[in-house]
Amino acid sequence: LGPFVKLGDGSILAVDETQVHISKDDGKTWSAGPLFARPDKYQSRGERALLRTREGTLILAFMNEKERVFSWDQAQGGPSPECRLPVYVTRSSDDGKTWLEPKLLQDGYCGALRAMIQLRAGRIVLGCQQAVANPGHHVCSTYTSDDEGQTWQQSNVIDLGKYGGYGDHGGGIEPTLTE
């Protein structure tokens, strides 16, 4: 399980691929409930970002395994046009009892999703990576939200340049964030 957040009543919440888990006894026991109203359409990969804002909104960013198509040939420029692992965001305003229908945030192939923070001023920042072709490598960007994750704006792209010789892991990968 994980990542974890502490809820308003002090209990711990975590998510897995399709469920929400809550512990009211410091992780000794867990209750489970559905994360997605449509588990046939959505399944989170193990790498995901979860945040409980100061206002109490839960925001989950995840890569949708149900849409994953990995097609990469470095000799042909890297990721093919059908290479896909999109990023979605879903929210809960009732401490994880119910979740909104996920919204597509980033299409294409995201290789890692691990970091989301809330700045002192309240802005939410999510770090993402994306595969690009010719030459095949990864780039990073951030997405920001000033309305509790309802809408998002993409930043400039951080591109470390030419393919770095690390297989499909060249370029800017796995961003972390700090204020």
Backbone torsions as a table, in degrees:
resi	resn	phi	psi	omega
1	LEU	NA	167.6	175.2
2	GLY	121.7	161.2	1.4
3	PRO	-67.0	172.6	-175.9
4	PHE	-120.2	149.4	171.2
5	VAL	-135.3	153.8	176.0
6	LYS	-95.7	129.8	-179.5
7	LEU	-84.7	171.6	-177.4
8	GLY	-58.4	-31.5	-179.7
9	ASP	-89.7	4.8	178.7
10	GLY	93.5	-9.2	178.0
11	SER	-73.0	167.4	-176.9
12	ILE	-108.7	136.0	176.7
13	LEU	-120.3	139.1	173.3
14	ALA	-140.2	161.7	175.5
15	VAL	-126.1	153.4	169.4
16	ASP	-118.3	-151.5	-174.7
17	GLU	-63.9	-34.9	-175.8
18	THR	-139.5	-1.7	-174.7
19	GLN	-129.8	158.9	172.2
20	VAL	-103.7	136.4	179.2
21	HIS	-122.1	133.9	179.8
22	ILE	-128.4	134.0	175.2
23	SER	-119.2	129.9	177.0
24	LYS	-104.1	3.6	-178.4
25	ASP	-129.5	45.9	176.7
26	ASP	57.9	34.2	173.8
27	GLY	91.0	3.1	179.2
28	LYS	-69.9	-43.7	177.7
29	THR	-132.0	156.1	-176.2
30	TRP	-134.9	140.2	168.9
31	SER	-104.8	151.4	-176.8
32	ALA	-125.6	147.8	175.3
33	GLY	-148.4	170.6	-176.9
34	PRO	-70.8	142.9	174.0
35	LEU	-92.2	-42.8	-175.9
36	PHE	-113.4	137.6	173.2
37	ALA	-68.5	-24.1	-179.0
38	ARG	-124.7	75.7	180.0
39	PRO	-66.6	-13.1	174.6
40	ASP	-73.5	-20.1	-177.7
41	LYS	-104.1	-27.8	-174.5
42	TYR	-127.2	137.9	172.8
43	GLN	-151.0	117.4	-178.9
44	SER	-73.5	139.2	169.8
45	ARG	-75.3	168.8	-178.5
46	GLY	-64.9	-29.4	176.1
47	GLU	-86.6	117.8	-178.6
48	ARG	-155.4	166.6	179.4
49	ALA	-125.0	133.1	-177.6
50	LEU	-131.9	135.7	-178.3
51	LEU	-141.5	140.5	166.8
52	ARG	-109.7	116.6	-177.4
53	THR	-72.3	165.5	177.2
54	ARG	-60.8	-25.7	178.9
55	GLU	-83.1	-7.0	175.8
56	GLY	99.1	2.4	177.5
57	THR	-79.3	132.8	173.0
58	LEU	-92.1	132.4	178.0
59	ILE	-125.9	125.5	176.6
60	LEU	-117.9	124.2	171.7
61	ALA	-108.3	132.1	-176.2
62	PHE	-147.6	155.3	173.0
63	MET	-93.3	129.3	-174.0
64	ASN	-85.5	102.8	-179.3
65	GLU	-60.2	-27.9	-179.7
66	LYS	-64.1	-20.7	-179.3
67	GLU	-108.8	9.2	-174.7
68	ARG	-69.4	125.5	171.4
69	VAL	-135.0	111.0	178.9
70	PHE	-101.8	117.9	-179.4
71	SER	-143.4	99.9	-173.6
72	TRP	-135.1	126.3	175.8
73	ASP	-136.7	102.4	-174.3
74	GLN	-59.0	-35.4	179.6
75	ALA	-65.3	-25.0	179.8
76	GLN	-99.7	11.7	176.7
77	GLY	107.8	0.3	177.4
78	GLY	104.7	-127.5	-175.8
79	PRO	-71.3	134.8	176.1
80	SER	-78.4	165.6	-179.1
81	PRO	-58.1	-29.2	-179.9
82	GLU	-86.0	-3.3	177.8
83	CYS	-63.5	121.8	-169.2
84	ARG	-152.4	132.0	168.1
85	LEU	-153.4	83.4	-171.6
86	PRO	-74.7	157.5	178.6
87	VAL	-103.1	132.9	176.2
88	TYR	-122.4	159.5	174.4
89	VAL	-128.4	136.2	172.9
90	THR	-130.6	157.4	-175.0
91	ARG	-134.3	154.1	173.2
92	SER	-135.7	132.7	177.4
93	SER	-108.1	8.1	-179.6
94	ASP	-126.4	41.0	178.2
95	ASP	56.1	38.6	171.1
96	GLY	88.7	3.5	177.9
97	LYS	-68.8	-41.9	177.4
98	THR	-133.9	152.3	-178.1
99	TRP	-130.5	142.2	177.1
100	LEU	-71.4	159.1	174.1
101	GLU	-57.6	130.1	179.8
102	PRO	-60.2	144.9	176.8
103	LYS	-111.2	135.7	177.0
104	LEU	-66.2	126.1	178.5
105	LEU	-104.2	-45.7	-176.8
106	GLN	-141.7	124.6	176.5
107	ASP	-90.2	-177.0	-176.8
108	GLY	84.8	-158.6	-176.3
109	TYR	-110.7	113.7	174.7
110	CYS	-99.7	120.6	-176.8
111	GLY	-86.0	-18.9	-179.8
112	ALA	-160.1	144.5	-180.0
113	LEU	-146.5	109.5	-172.1
114	ARG	-138.5	-17.0	-168.1
115	ALA	-128.6	126.2	172.1
116	MET	-144.7	131.8	-179.3
117	ILE	-134.5	162.7	170.7
118	GLN	-112.9	124.9	179.5
119	LEU	-75.4	163.2	179.3
120	ARG	-54.6	-36.0	-179.0
121	ALA	-77.1	-6.3	177.1
122	GLY	106.2	-16.6	-179.6
123	ARG	-63.6	139.4	175.2
124	ILE	-96.3	136.1	179.2
125	VAL	-127.4	129.4	179.3
126	LEU	-121.0	130.2	177.2
127	GLY	-96.0	131.0	-179.7
128	CYS	-130.7	158.8	170.8
129	GLN	-126.0	159.7	-179.6
130	GLN	-148.7	140.5	177.1
131	ALA	-79.3	136.7	176.0
132	VAL	-130.0	158.7	-174.4
133	ALA	-106.1	164.8	170.4
134	ASN	58.1	70.1	-0.9
135	PRO	-86.4	159.5	-179.2
136	GLY	-66.4	120.3	176.3
137	HIS	-163.0	-178.2	179.7
138	HIS	-113.0	151.2	173.5
139	VAL	-127.6	163.0	179.6
140	CYS	-125.2	155.9	171.3
141	SER	-152.9	168.1	172.3
142	THR	-114.3	155.4	171.9
143	TYR	-119.1	138.1	179.7
144	THR	-122.7	149.9	176.6
145	SER	-135.9	133.4	176.5
146	ASP	-109.4	10.8	-178.2
147	ASP	-134.4	45.9	175.6
148	GLU	62.6	31.2	175.6
149	GLY	83.7	12.0	178.1
150	GLN	-74.3	-41.6	177.9
151	THR	-131.2	156.2	-174.1
152	TRP	-137.4	147.8	175.1
153	GLN	-122.5	133.0	178.1
154	GLN	-86.1	141.8	177.1
155	SER	-82.5	-172.7	169.3
156	ASN	-65.8	160.7	179.6
157	VAL	-90.3	132.6	175.8
158	ILE	-96.5	110.2	-175.6
159	ASP	-121.2	115.9	-179.0
160	LEU	-79.7	2.4	173.7
161	GLY	99.9	-147.9	-171.6
162	LYS	-57.2	158.3	177.1
163	TYR	-53.2	131.2	-172.7
164	GLY	-91.3	2.7	178.1
165	GLY	83.1	18.9	-178.2
166	TYR	-109.0	40.0	-176.4
167	GLY	62.7	-141.5	-178.9
168	ASP	-82.3	9.8	179.2
169	HIS	-105.1	17.8	177.8
170	GLY	-77.1	155.7	176.8
171	GLY	96.8	-157.3	179.6
172	GLY	-88.5	117.4	-176.0
173	ILE	-132.6	157.6	170.2
174	GLU	47.7	64.1	-177.4
175	PRO	-66.1	147.3	170.6
176	THR	-118.9	163.0	-173.7
177	LEU	-133.0	147.5	170.2
178	THR	-151.7	152.3	177.2
179	GLU	-83.0	NA	NA
